[in-house]
Amino acid sequence: MSADARNQVELTAVLWAATEGGFTALNPETGTVSEGETEAEALANLTEATELYLEEFPLPEFLKNLV
């Protein structure tokens, strides 16, 4: 198994339609939230926000093993 594969974790994304249009996306494990005009854009924005968050605040080791 490569080092990259060992460092990957599966996280949750919750999406809902925003009342003002577009979509809101939430990652409950980190609390990051983002928005986009489409579901795909909201997810892409959430991925970027979550990656940036995890650079500063890495997940504890015990959470990395949960799937």
mmCIF file of the N, C-alpha and C atoms, coordinates in Angstrom:
data_MODEL
# 
_entry.id   MODEL 
# 
loop_
_atom_site.group_PDB 
_atom_site.id 
_atom_site.type_symbol 
_atom_site.label_atom_id 
_atom_site.label_alt_id 
_atom_site.label_comp_id 
_atom_site.label_asym_id 
_atom_site.label_entity_id 
_atom_site.label_seq_id 
_atom_site.pdbx_PDB_ins_code 
_atom_site.Cartn_x 
_atom_site.Cartn_y 
_atom_site.Cartn_z 
_atom_site.occupancy 
_atom_site.B_iso_or_equiv 
_atom_site.pdbx_formal_charge 
_atom_site.auth_seq_id 
_atom_site.auth_comp_id 
_atom_site.auth_asym_id 
_atom_site.auth_atom_id 
_atom_site.pdbx_PDB_model_num 
ATOM 1   N N  . MET A 1 1  ? 0.847   -1.172 0.000  1.00 0.00 ? 1  MET A N  1 
ATOM 2   C CA . MET A 1 1  ? 0.000   0.000  0.000  1.00 0.00 ? 1  MET A CA 1 
ATOM 3   C C  . MET A 1 1  ? 0.892   1.235  0.000  1.00 0.00 ? 1  MET A C  1 
ATOM 4   N N  . SER A 1 2  ? 0.596   2.192  -0.872 1.00 0.00 ? 2  SER A N  1 
ATOM 5   C CA . SER A 1 2  ? 1.409   3.397  -0.963 1.00 0.00 ? 2  SER A CA 1 
ATOM 6   C C  . SER A 1 2  ? 1.127   4.333  0.214  1.00 0.00 ? 2  SER A C  1 
ATOM 7   N N  . ALA A 1 3  ? 2.048   5.266  0.437  1.00 0.00 ? 3  ALA A N  1 
ATOM 8   C CA . ALA A 1 3  ? 1.871   6.246  1.514  1.00 0.00 ? 3  ALA A CA 1 
ATOM 9   C C  . ALA A 1 3  ? 0.648   7.102  1.254  1.00 0.00 ? 3  ALA A C  1 
ATOM 10  N N  . ASP A 1 4  ? 0.383   7.448  -0.007 1.00 0.00 ? 4  ASP A N  1 
ATOM 11  C CA . ASP A 1 4  ? -0.805  8.245  -0.336 1.00 0.00 ? 4  ASP A CA 1 
ATOM 12  C C  . ASP A 1 4  ? -2.081  7.500  0.019  1.00 0.00 ? 4  ASP A C  1 
ATOM 13  N N  . ALA A 1 5  ? -2.131  6.222  -0.250 1.00 0.00 ? 5  ALA A N  1 
ATOM 14  C CA . ALA A 1 5  ? -3.330  5.428  0.061  1.00 0.00 ? 5  ALA A CA 1 
ATOM 15  C C  . ALA A 1 5  ? -3.546  5.344  1.567  1.00 0.00 ? 5  ALA A C  1 
ATOM 16  N N  . ARG A 1 6  ? -2.468  5.256  2.329  1.00 0.00 ? 6  ARG A N  1 
ATOM 17  C CA . ARG A 1 6  ? -2.599  5.200  3.786  1.00 0.00 ? 6  ARG A CA 1 
ATOM 18  C C  . ARG A 1 6  ? -3.072  6.521  4.365  1.00 0.00 ? 6  ARG A C  1 
ATOM 19  N N  . ASN A 1 7  ? -2.796  7.627  3.690  1.00 0.00 ? 7  ASN A N  1 
ATOM 20  C CA . ASN A 1 7  ? -3.174  8.946  4.184  1.00 0.00 ? 7  ASN A CA 1 
ATOM 21  C C  . ASN A 1 7  ? -4.568  9.378  3.755  1.00 0.00 ? 7  ASN A C  1 
ATOM 22  N N  . GLN A 1 8  ? -5.248  8.579  2.954  1.00 0.00 ? 8  GLN A N  1 
ATOM 23  C CA . GLN A 1 8  ? -6.593  8.939  2.515  1.00 0.00 ? 8  GLN A CA 1 
ATOM 24  C C  . GLN A 1 8  ? -7.625  8.507  3.543  1.00 0.00 ? 8  GLN A C  1 
ATOM 25  N N  . VAL A 1 9  ? -8.614  9.359  3.730  1.00 0.00 ? 9  VAL A N  1 
ATOM 26  C CA . VAL A 1 9  ? -9.728  9.041  4.610  1.00 0.00 ? 9  VAL A CA 1 
ATOM 27  C C  . VAL A 1 9  ? -11.019 9.316  3.860  1.00 0.00 ? 9  VAL A C  1 
ATOM 28  N N  . GLU A 1 10 ? -12.050 8.619  4.248  1.00 0.00 ? 10 GLU A N  1 
ATOM 29  C CA . GLU A 1 10 ? -13.364 8.829  3.655  1.00 0.00 ? 10 GLU A CA 1 
ATOM 30  C C  . GLU A 1 10 ? -14.168 9.710  4.605  1.00 0.00 ? 10 GLU A C  1 
ATOM 31  N N  . LEU A 1 11 ? -14.606 10.860 4.100  1.00 0.00 ? 11 LEU A N  1 
ATOM 32  C CA . LEU A 1 11 ? -15.360 11.804 4.907  1.00 0.00 ? 11 LEU A CA 1 
ATOM 33  C C  . LEU A 1 11 ? -16.762 11.970 4.340  1.00 0.00 ? 11 LEU A C  1 
ATOM 34  N N  . THR A 1 12 ? -17.639 12.521 5.138  1.00 0.00 ? 12 THR A N  1 
ATOM 35  C CA . THR A 1 12 ? -19.045 12.690 4.781  1.00 0.00 ? 12 THR A CA 1 
ATOM 36  C C  . THR A 1 12 ? -19.260 14.057 4.128  1.00 0.00 ? 12 THR A C  1 
ATOM 37  N N  . ALA A 1 13 ? -20.138 14.089 3.139  1.00 0.00 ? 13 ALA A N  1 
ATOM 38  C CA . ALA A 1 13 ? -20.589 15.357 2.556  1.00 0.00 ? 13 ALA A CA 1 
ATOM 39  C C  . ALA A 1 13 ? -22.114 15.356 2.601  1.00 0.00 ? 13 ALA A C  1 
ATOM 40  N N  . VAL A 1 14 ? -22.676 16.400 3.184  1.00 0.00 ? 14 VAL A N  1 
ATOM 41  C CA . VAL A 1 14 ? -24.127 16.572 3.250  1.00 0.00 ? 14 VAL A CA 1 
ATOM 42  C C  . VAL A 1 14 ? -24.466 17.759 2.359  1.00 0.00 ? 14 VAL A C  1 
ATOM 43  N N  . LEU A 1 15 ? -25.359 17.533 1.391  1.00 0.00 ? 15 LEU A N  1 
ATOM 44  C CA . LEU A 1 15 ? -25.748 18.593 0.450  1.00 0.00 ? 15 LEU A CA 1 
ATOM 45  C C  . LEU A 1 15 ? -27.219 18.911 0.597  1.00 0.00 ? 15 LEU A C  1 
ATOM 46  N N  . TRP A 1 16 ? -27.547 20.191 0.442  1.00 0.00 ? 16 TRP A N  1 
ATOM 47  C CA . TRP A 1 16 ? -28.955 20.568 0.381  1.00 0.00 ? 16 TRP A CA 1 
ATOM 48  C C  . TRP A 1 16 ? -29.088 21.801 -0.506 1.00 0.00 ? 16 TRP A C  1 
ATOM 49  N N  . ALA A 1 17 ? -30.285 21.947 -1.064 1.00 0.00 ? 17 ALA A N  1 
ATOM 50  C CA . ALA A 1 17 ? -30.570 23.106 -1.903 1.00 0.00 ? 17 ALA A CA 1 
ATOM 51  C C  . ALA A 1 17 ? -30.679 24.338 -1.015 1.00 0.00 ? 17 ALA A C  1 
ATOM 52  N N  . ALA A 1 18 ? -29.974 25.395 -1.382 1.00 0.00 ? 18 ALA A N  1 
ATOM 53  C CA . ALA A 1 18 ? -30.024 26.642 -0.630 1.00 0.00 ? 18 ALA A CA 1 
ATOM 54  C C  . ALA A 1 18 ? -31.288 27.412 -1.015 1.00 0.00 ? 18 ALA A C  1 
ATOM 55  N N  . THR A 1 19 ? -31.888 28.080 -0.057 1.00 0.00 ? 19 THR A N  1 
ATOM 56  C CA . THR A 1 19 ? -33.138 28.801 -0.316 1.00 0.00 ? 19 THR A CA 1 
ATOM 57  C C  . THR A 1 19 ? -32.950 29.919 -1.331 1.00 0.00 ? 19 THR A C  1 
ATOM 58  N N  . GLU A 1 20 ? -31.754 30.500 -1.407 1.00 0.00 ? 20 GLU A N  1 
ATOM 59  C CA . GLU A 1 20 ? -31.491 31.583 -2.347 1.00 0.00 ? 20 GLU A CA 1 
ATOM 60  C C  . GLU A 1 20 ? -31.014 31.074 -3.708 1.00 0.00 ? 20 GLU A C  1 
ATOM 61  N N  . GLY A 1 21 ? -30.980 29.766 -3.876 1.00 0.00 ? 21 GLY A N  1 
ATOM 62  C CA . GLY A 1 21 ? -30.508 29.141 -5.113 1.00 0.00 ? 21 GLY A CA 1 
ATOM 63  C C  . GLY A 1 21 ? -29.157 28.493 -4.906 1.00 0.00 ? 21 GLY A C  1 
ATOM 64  N N  . GLY A 1 22 ? -28.835 27.559 -5.737 1.00 0.00 ? 22 GLY A N  1 
ATOM 65  C CA . GLY A 1 22 ? -27.584 26.836 -5.612 1.00 0.00 ? 22 GLY A CA 1 
ATOM 66  C C  . GLY A 1 22 ? -27.654 25.779 -4.522 1.00 0.00 ? 22 GLY A C  1 
ATOM 67  N N  . PHE A 1 23 ? -26.494 25.342 -4.069 1.00 0.00 ? 23 PHE A N  1 
ATOM 68  C CA . PHE A 1 23 ? -26.409 24.263 -3.095 1.00 0.00 ? 23 PHE A CA 1 
ATOM 69  C C  . PHE A 1 23 ? -25.417 24.607 -2.002 1.00 0.00 ? 23 PHE A C  1 
ATOM 70  N N  . THR A 1 24 ? -25.676 24.088 -0.816 1.00 0.00 ? 24 THR A N  1 
ATOM 71  C CA . THR A 1 24 ? -24.778 24.195 0.324  1.00 0.00 ? 24 THR A CA 1 
ATOM 72  C C  . THR A 1 24 ? -24.260 22.796 0.629  1.00 0.00 ? 24 THR A C  1 
ATOM 73  N N  . ALA A 1 25 ? -22.974 22.694 0.952  1.00 0.00 ? 25 ALA A N  1 
ATOM 74  C CA . ALA A 1 25 ? -22.351 21.409 1.272  1.00 0.00 ? 25 ALA A CA 1 
ATOM 75  C C  . ALA A 1 25 ? -21.651 21.528 2.623  1.00 0.00 ? 25 ALA A C  1 
ATOM 76  N N  . LEU A 1 26 ? -21.798 20.503 3.437  1.00 0.00 ? 26 LEU A N  1 
ATOM 77  C CA . LEU A 1 26 ? -21.225 20.460 4.787  1.00 0.00 ? 26 LEU A CA 1 
ATOM 78  C C  . LEU A 1 26 ? -20.446 19.181 4.984  1.00 0.00 ? 26 LEU A C  1 
ATOM 79  N N  . ASN A 1 27 ? -19.283 19.304 5.599  1.00 0.00 ? 27 ASN A N  1 
ATOM 80  C CA . ASN A 1 27 ? -18.536 18.137 6.060  1.00 0.00 ? 27 ASN A CA 1 
ATOM 81  C C  . ASN A 1 27 ? -18.638 18.126 7.580  1.00 0.00 ? 27 ASN A C  1 
ATOM 82  N N  . PRO A 1 28 ? -19.480 17.248 8.155  1.00 0.00 ? 28 PRO A N  1 
ATOM 83  C CA . PRO A 1 28 ? -19.697 17.275 9.599  1.00 0.00 ? 28 PRO A CA 1 
ATOM 84  C C  . PRO A 1 28 ? -18.478 16.881 10.436 1.00 0.00 ? 28 PRO A C  1 
ATOM 85  N N  . GLU A 1 29 ? -17.560 16.109 9.882  1.00 0.00 ? 29 GLU A N  1 
ATOM 86  C CA . GLU A 1 29 ? -16.377 15.709 10.663 1.00 0.00 ? 29 GLU A CA 1 
ATOM 87  C C  . GLU A 1 29 ? -15.478 16.901 10.975 1.00 0.00 ? 29 GLU A C  1 
ATOM 88  N N  . THR A 1 30 ? -15.406 17.867 10.058 1.00 0.00 ? 30 THR A N  1 
ATOM 89  C CA . THR A 1 30 ? -14.539 19.028 10.269 1.00 0.00 ? 30 THR A CA 1 
ATOM 90  C C  . THR A 1 30 ? -15.324 20.309 10.507 1.00 0.00 ? 30 THR A C  1 
ATOM 91  N N  . GLY A 1 31 ? -16.585 20.315 10.132 1.00 0.00 ? 31 GLY A N  1 
ATOM 92  C CA . GLY A 1 31 ? -17.402 21.514 10.259 1.00 0.00 ? 31 GLY A CA 1 
ATOM 93  C C  . GLY A 1 31 ? -17.257 22.472 9.083  1.00 0.00 ? 31 GLY A C  1 
ATOM 94  N N  . THR A 1 32 ? -16.507 22.065 8.053  1.00 0.00 ? 32 THR A N  1 
ATOM 95  C CA . THR A 1 32 ? -16.357 22.944 6.897  1.00 0.00 ? 32 THR A CA 1 
ATOM 96  C C  . THR A 1 32 ? -17.649 22.981 6.093  1.00 0.00 ? 32 THR A C  1 
ATOM 97  N N  . VAL A 1 33 ? -17.926 24.156 5.537  1.00 0.00 ? 33 VAL A N  1 
ATOM 98  C CA . VAL A 1 33 ? -19.136 24.399 4.759  1.00 0.00 ? 33 VAL A CA 1 
ATOM 99  C C  . VAL A 1 33 ? -18.739 25.180 3.517  1.00 0.00 ? 33 VAL A C  1 
ATOM 100 N N  . SER A 1 34 ? -19.405 24.887 2.404  1.00 0.00 ? 34 SER A N  1 
ATOM 101 C CA . SER A 1 34 ? -19.168 25.646 1.192  1.00 0.00 ? 34 SER A CA 1 
ATOM 102 C C  . SER A 1 34 ? -20.447 25.676 0.372  1.00 0.00 ? 34 SER A C  1 
ATOM 103 N N  . GLU A 1 35 ? -20.426 26.469 -0.695 1.00 0.00 ? 35 GLU A N  1 
ATOM 104 C CA . GLU A 1 35 ? -21.594 26.611 -1.554 1.00 0.00 ? 35 GLU A CA 1 
ATOM 105 C C  . GLU A 1 35 ? -21.174 26.542 -3.007 1.00 0.00 ? 35 GLU A C  1 
ATOM 106 N N  . GLY A 1 36 ? -22.152 26.316 -3.872 1.00 0.00 ? 36 GLY A N  1 
ATOM 107 C CA . GLY A 1 36 ? -21.913 26.330 -5.306 1.00 0.00 ? 36 GLY A CA 1 
ATOM 108 C C  . GLY A 1 36 ? -23.225 26.429 -6.051 1.00 0.00 ? 36 GLY A C  1 
ATOM 109 N N  . GLU A 1 37 ? -23.139 26.823 -7.304 1.00 0.00 ? 37 GLU A N  1 
ATOM 110 C CA . GLU A 1 37 ? -24.340 26.935 -8.134 1.00 0.00 ? 37 GLU A CA 1 
ATOM 111 C C  . GLU A 1 37 ? -24.923 25.568 -8.476 1.00 0.00 ? 37 GLU A C  1 
ATOM 112 N N  . THR A 1 38 ? -24.062 24.549 -8.548 1.00 0.00 ? 38 THR A N  1 
ATOM 113 C CA . THR A 1 38 ? -24.491 23.179 -8.842 1.00 0.00 ? 38 THR A CA 1 
ATOM 114 C C  . THR A 1 38 ? -24.018 22.266 -7.723 1.00 0.00 ? 38 THR A C  1 
ATOM 115 N N  . GLU A 1 39 ? -24.554 21.043 -7.686 1.00 0.00 ? 39 GLU A N  1 
ATOM 116 C CA . GLU A 1 39 ? -24.098 20.065 -6.691 1.00 0.00 ? 39 GLU A CA 1 
ATOM 117 C C  . GLU A 1 39 ? -22.608 19.800 -6.853 1.00 0.00 ? 39 GLU A C  1 
ATOM 118 N N  . ALA A 1 40 ? -22.169 19.634 -8.108 1.00 0.00 ? 40 ALA A N  1 
ATOM 119 C CA . ALA A 1 40 ? -20.762 19.342 -8.376 1.00 0.00 ? 40 ALA A CA 1 
ATOM 120 C C  . ALA A 1 40 ? -19.860 20.486 -7.919 1.00 0.00 ? 40 ALA A C  1 
ATOM 121 N N  . GLU A 1 41 ? -20.278 21.723 -8.162 1.00 0.00 ? 41 GLU A N  1 
ATOM 122 C CA . GLU A 1 41 ? -19.484 22.876 -7.741 1.00 0.00 ? 41 GLU A CA 1 
ATOM 123 C C  . GLU A 1 41 ? -19.436 22.974 -6.216 1.00 0.00 ? 41 GLU A C  1 
ATOM 124 N N  . ALA A 1 42 ? -20.556 22.734 -5.564 1.00 0.00 ? 42 ALA A N  1 
ATOM 125 C CA . ALA A 1 42 ? -20.581 22.767 -4.102 1.00 0.00 ? 42 ALA A CA 1 
ATOM 126 C C  . ALA A 1 42 ? -19.658 21.699 -3.521 1.00 0.00 ? 42 ALA A C  1 
ATOM 127 N N  . LEU A 1 43 ? -19.676 20.500 -4.091 1.00 0.00 ? 43 LEU A N  1 
ATOM 128 C CA . LEU A 1 43 ? -18.790 19.424 -3.615 1.00 0.00 ? 43 LEU A CA 1 
ATOM 129 C C  . LEU A 1 43 ? -17.325 19.753 -3.866 1.00 0.00 ? 43 LEU A C  1 
ATOM 130 N N  . ALA A 1 44 ? -17.020 20.307 -5.044 1.00 0.00 ? 44 ALA A N  1 
ATOM 131 C CA . ALA A 1 44 ? -15.634 20.687 -5.347 1.00 0.00 ? 44 ALA A CA 1 
ATOM 132 C C  . ALA A 1 44 ? -15.150 21.759 -4.381 1.00 0.00 ? 44 ALA A C  1 
ATOM 133 N N  . ASN A 1 45 ? -15.996 22.749 -4.105 1.00 0.00 ? 45 ASN A N  1 
ATOM 134 C CA . ASN A 1 45 ? -15.638 23.808 -3.165 1.00 0.00 ? 45 ASN A CA 1 
ATOM 135 C C  . ASN A 1 45 ? -15.470 23.255 -1.758 1.00 0.00 ? 45 ASN A C  1 
ATOM 136 N N  . LEU A 1 46 ? -16.334 22.301 -1.374 1.00 0.00 ? 46 LEU A N  1 
ATOM 137 C CA . LEU A 1 46 ? -16.222 21.680 -0.053 1.00 0.00 ? 46 LEU A CA 1 
ATOM 138 C C  . LEU A 1 46 ? -14.931 20.873 0.055  1.00 0.00 ? 46 LEU A C  1 
ATOM 139 N N  . THR A 1 47 ? -14.580 20.160 -0.990 1.00 0.00 ? 47 THR A N  1 
ATOM 140 C CA . THR A 1 47 ? -13.338 19.388 -0.996 1.00 0.00 ? 47 THR A CA 1 
ATOM 141 C C  . THR A 1 47 ? -12.145 20.307 -0.768 1.00 0.00 ? 47 THR A C  1 
ATOM 142 N N  . GLU A 1 48 ? -12.112 21.415 -1.481 1.00 0.00 ? 48 GLU A N  1 
ATOM 143 C CA . GLU A 1 48 ? -11.008 22.365 -1.320 1.00 0.00 ? 48 GLU A CA 1 
ATOM 144 C C  . GLU A 1 48 ? -10.979 22.945 0.093  1.00 0.00 ? 48 GLU A C  1 
ATOM 145 N N  . ALA A 1 49 ? -12.132 23.348 0.601  1.00 0.00 ? 49 ALA A N  1 
ATOM 146 C CA . ALA A 1 49 ? -12.199 23.918 1.949  1.00 0.00 ? 49 ALA A CA 1 
ATOM 147 C C  . ALA A 1 49 ? -11.761 22.904 2.997  1.00 0.00 ? 49 ALA A C  1 
ATOM 148 N N  . THR A 1 50 ? -12.181 21.660 2.841  1.00 0.00 ? 50 THR A N  1 
ATOM 149 C CA . THR A 1 50 ? -11.840 20.618 3.808  1.00 0.00 ? 50 THR A CA 1 
ATOM 150 C C  . THR A 1 50 ? -10.356 20.284 3.748  1.00 0.00 ? 50 THR A C  1 
ATOM 151 N N  . GLU A 1 51 ? -9.785  20.219 2.539  1.00 0.00 ? 51 GLU A N  1 
ATOM 152 C CA . GLU A 1 51 ? -8.349  19.966 2.412  1.00 0.00 ? 51 GLU A CA 1 
ATOM 153 C C  . GLU A 1 51 ? -7.540  21.069 3.098  1.00 0.00 ? 51 GLU A C  1 
ATOM 154 N N  . LEU A 1 52 ? -7.937  22.316 2.891  1.00 0.00 ? 52 LEU A N  1 
ATOM 155 C CA . LEU A 1 52 ? -7.232  23.433 3.533  1.00 0.00 ? 52 LEU A CA 1 
ATOM 156 C C  . LEU A 1 52 ? -7.363  23.367 5.057  1.00 0.00 ? 52 LEU A C  1 
ATOM 157 N N  . TYR A 1 53 ? -8.544  23.036 5.530  1.00 0.00 ? 53 TYR A N  1 
ATOM 158 C CA . TYR A 1 53 ? -8.767  22.890 6.968  1.00 0.00 ? 53 TYR A CA 1 
ATOM 159 C C  . TYR A 1 53 ? -7.852  21.803 7.537  1.00 0.00 ? 53 TYR A C  1 
ATOM 160 N N  . LEU A 1 54 ? -7.803  20.662 6.861  1.00 0.00 ? 54 LEU A N  1 
ATOM 161 C CA . LEU A 1 54 ? -7.023  19.527 7.373  1.00 0.00 ? 54 LEU A CA 1 
ATOM 162 C C  . LEU A 1 54 ? -5.518  19.768 7.318  1.00 0.00 ? 54 LEU A C  1 
ATOM 163 N N  . GLU A 1 55 ? -5.072  20.688 6.466  1.00 0.00 ? 55 GLU A N  1 
ATOM 164 C CA . GLU A 1 55 ? -3.653  21.050 6.474  1.00 0.00 ? 55 GLU A CA 1 
ATOM 165 C C  . GLU A 1 55 ? -3.282  21.711 7.802  1.00 0.00 ? 55 GLU A C  1 
ATOM 166 N N  . GLU A 1 56 ? -4.192  22.494 8.352  1.00 0.00 ? 56 GLU A N  1 
ATOM 167 C CA . GLU A 1 56 ? -3.944  23.200 9.614  1.00 0.00 ? 56 GLU A CA 1 
ATOM 168 C C  . GLU A 1 56 ? -4.348  22.386 10.843 1.00 0.00 ? 56 GLU A C  1 
ATOM 169 N N  . PHE A 1 57 ? -5.405  21.589 10.687 1.00 0.00 ? 57 PHE A N  1 
ATOM 170 C CA . PHE A 1 57 ? -5.959  20.830 11.818 1.00 0.00 ? 57 PHE A CA 1 
ATOM 171 C C  . PHE A 1 57 ? -6.171  19.377 11.402 1.00 0.00 ? 57 PHE A C  1 
ATOM 172 N N  . PRO A 1 58 ? -5.111  18.571 11.369 1.00 0.00 ? 58 PRO A N  1 
ATOM 173 C CA . PRO A 1 58 ? -5.242  17.173 10.939 1.00 0.00 ? 58 PRO A CA 1 
ATOM 174 C C  . PRO A 1 58 ? -6.184  16.383 11.836 1.00 0.00 ? 58 PRO A C  1 
ATOM 175 N N  . LEU A 1 59 ? -6.836  15.383 11.240 1.00 0.00 ? 59 LEU A N  1 
ATOM 176 C CA . LEU A 1 59 ? -7.707  14.503 12.013 1.00 0.00 ? 59 LEU A CA 1 
ATOM 177 C C  . LEU A 1 59 ? -6.877  13.674 12.982 1.00 0.00 ? 59 LEU A C  1 
ATOM 178 N N  . PRO A 1 60 ? -7.411  13.401 14.172 1.00 0.00 ? 60 PRO A N  1 
ATOM 179 C CA . PRO A 1 60 ? -6.711  12.492 15.094 1.00 0.00 ? 60 PRO A CA 1 
ATOM 180 C C  . PRO A 1 60 ? -6.561  11.114 14.451 1.00 0.00 ? 60 PRO A C  1 
ATOM 181 N N  . GLU A 1 61 ? -5.517  10.407 14.803 1.00 0.00 ? 61 GLU A N  1 
ATOM 182 C CA . GLU A 1 61 ? -5.231  9.094  14.201 1.00 0.00 ? 61 GLU A CA 1 
ATOM 183 C C  . GLU A 1 61 ? -6.413  8.121  14.319 1.00 0.00 ? 61 GLU A C  1 
ATOM 184 N N  . PHE A 1 62 ? -7.122  8.131  15.458 1.00 0.00 ? 62 PHE A N  1 
ATOM 185 C CA . PHE A 1 62 ? -8.193  7.166  15.630 1.00 0.00 ? 62 PHE A CA 1 
ATOM 186 C C  . PHE A 1 62 ? -9.338  7.414  14.649 1.00 0.00 ? 62 PHE A C  1 
ATOM 187 N N  . LEU A 1 63 ? -9.523  8.646  14.183 1.00 0.00 ? 63 LEU A N  1 
ATOM 188 C CA . LEU A 1 63 ? -10.574 8.920  13.197 1.00 0.00 ? 63 LEU A CA 1 
ATOM 189 C C  . LEU A 1 63 ? -10.161 8.494  11.799 1.00 0.00 ? 63 LEU A C  1 
ATOM 190 N N  . LYS A 1 64 ? -8.881  8.448  11.521 1.00 0.00 ? 64 LYS A N  1 
ATOM 191 C CA . LYS A 1 64 ? -8.402  8.056  10.196 1.00 0.00 ? 64 LYS A CA 1 
ATOM 192 C C  . LYS A 1 64 ? -8.708  6.606  9.890  1.00 0.00 ? 64 LYS A C  1 
ATOM 193 N N  . ASN A 1 65 ? -8.901  5.793  10.925 1.00 0.00 ? 65 ASN A N  1 
ATOM 194 C CA . ASN A 1 65 ? -9.151  4.369  10.713 1.00 0.00 ? 65 ASN A CA 1 
ATOM 195 C C  . ASN A 1 65 ? -10.630 4.042  10.565 1.00 0.00 ? 65 ASN A C  1 
ATOM 196 N N  . LEU A 1 66 ? -11.502 5.003  10.778 1.00 0.00 ? 66 LEU A N  1 
ATOM 197 C CA . LEU A 1 66 ? -12.942 4.763  10.642 1.00 0.00 ? 66 LEU A CA 1 
ATOM 198 C C  . LEU A 1 66 ? -13.361 4.862  9.188  1.00 0.00 ? 66 LEU A C  1 
ATOM 199 N N  . VAL A 1 67 ? -14.187 3.952  8.763  1.00 0.00 ? 67 VAL A N  1 
ATOM 200 C CA . VAL A 1 67 ? -14.736 4.009  7.400  1.00 0.00 ? 67 VAL A CA 1 
ATOM 201 C C  . VAL A 1 67 ? -16.204 3.659  7.490  1.00 0.00 ? 67 VAL A C  1 
# 
